[in-house]
């Protein structure tokens, strides 16, 4: 029994019939695969520094930044990520529901898993203590291997990596 009147039901059926679904079977290519730029690898001593001001699960900004930093690490760059402001929340090991480490929804642990991989492969992660404090997060709840840092270190870390000639990727979520 339809919850709609006959006119709406008829319009729904008409709308569904306009374009066949799915229009292409699973596995169909709808985008080309040509890579434009060379697959650059790090030259001796090169660094890649990422700043993250985005909140886990509020957008893809923070997660993509971690993936990019990991890719740079795998290309041979000395790679570091600095989470500050609300970005500090990405570094919490206490994520999960109903218990820490559980996934209350698919992908809830993606940022934790990606950071554990990054750290495990030799990347460095800094987390601003003030960013944690702004949101009531505790330093002892940081993911293992994350380095707590003073809020004044954000600017000095940028200066440090700029003087090294690092590629600096600064992500910001409003």
N, C-alpha and C positions, 0 to 999 in steps of 0.2 A: 504494500500500500504506500503510495507516494505522499509525502508531506506537502507537495506542491500542487497547485491547481493544474488543470489540463493544459493551459497555455504555457505555463512555465515548464512543465514536463516536456511538452512538445519542443520548446526552444532549447532545452538541455540536450535532447536527442539530436536536434538539428546541429547544435554547436559541436557535439562530439563527432558527428559524421562529416563535418567540413574538411578536416585534415586527418588522414589515417594516422593512428598511433600504434606502436611507435613507427615513425617515418623511416627509420633505418634499423636494421637488426643490430643487436649488441656486437661490438667489435668493429663496427664500421668506422673508417677514418673520415673525420670531418675537418681535420686540421692538418696542414703540411708538417713535415718534420725537419725542414732545412734549418740548421743552426747558422746564424749569420756571422758571429764572431768566433775566433779560434778558442779552443779550450785552454785558456791561459793557466799556467802553473806558476807557483811562487818562484821568484828568483831568490838567490841567497840572501837571507836576513829580512825578507819582506814580512810585514805585519798587516793584519786585518782586524779592525776594532769596531765593534758594534755597540751602539747605545740603544737601550730599549726603555721607552716610557709608556708602553702599552700594557693593558691588563689581559691576563690569560682569559680566553674564552669570550672576550668582549669584541674581538675582531681577530683577523688572522695576522695582524702586524707582528706581535711578539713571537708567535710560533714560526712564521716565515723568517724572521730575523735569526732565530736559532738555527733553522735549516740552512740559511745562507752562511752563517758563521761556521757551521759544521762542514759545509762544502768547501769553504776557504781553507779550513784546517786540513781537509783531505787533499787539497791542491798544494799543500806544503807551506801555507802561511802560518806564522805564529798568530793564533786567533784568540781574541778575548772578547767577552761580552760584559757590559756594565748595565745592570738594571737599576733604575732610579725612579723616584716618584712612585706612582701607582704600579710601575713596572716591577718594583720589588716583590709584589705579590706572586710573580711568576716563580719565584725561588723557594716557595714553601713546600716542604715535604709533607705537610699536614693536609694536603688536598685529598678529598675523597668523601664518599657517602655510601653507606652509613658509617663506615670506618675509614681511617686514613689508608690510602692505597687502593681503595675500592673505586670503581667507576660508577657514579650515580647516573651517568649517561655515556654513551659510546664516545670515546675520545677524551674523557675528562683527565686522564693521566698523560695525554700526548706531550704536554709541555714538560712534565716531570721526566718522562722517558727520554725525550729529546735532549734535555739538559744532562741527564745521567750519561747518555751516549757521548755528548760533546765533551764533558769532563773526563769520561773514561778514555777517550781518544787523545787526550792531552790538551784540551782547550781550558782556558781560564775564565771563571765567572766571578764577577764582583757584584755585590748587592748593597745598595745604600741603606745604612741603618736608619736614617731619617725617613726614607721611603717606607720602611717597615713600620716605624713608629707612627707615621701618619695614619696608618690603617689598623693599628692595634696588633700588628703581627709581631711575633717574638723571634729574636735572633736564633734561639735554640731550635726553632722549627725549620731552619734552612735545610735544603737538600744537601746531603753529604758532598763536600768538596767546594761548595759555594763560599766565597770569601767575603765576610762582612766588611764594609768600608765606610769611612767617615763621609758625611755629606759634602765636605769641601773637596773630597777626592774626585768628584765627578769632573770638575773643570780641570784639575791637575792631571787626571788620566787622559783627557782629550789633548792637553798640551804635550804630555809624555808621548802619546802615540803620533801626534802630528809632527813632533820633532824627529821621530823615528822614520817619518815618511810613510806612515801607515795609510792604507785605504780606510776611510772612516765612513761607516754606514750608520747614520743617525735616524732611528725610527721614532715616531711620535704619534700617539693616538689622542685625539681630542674627545 
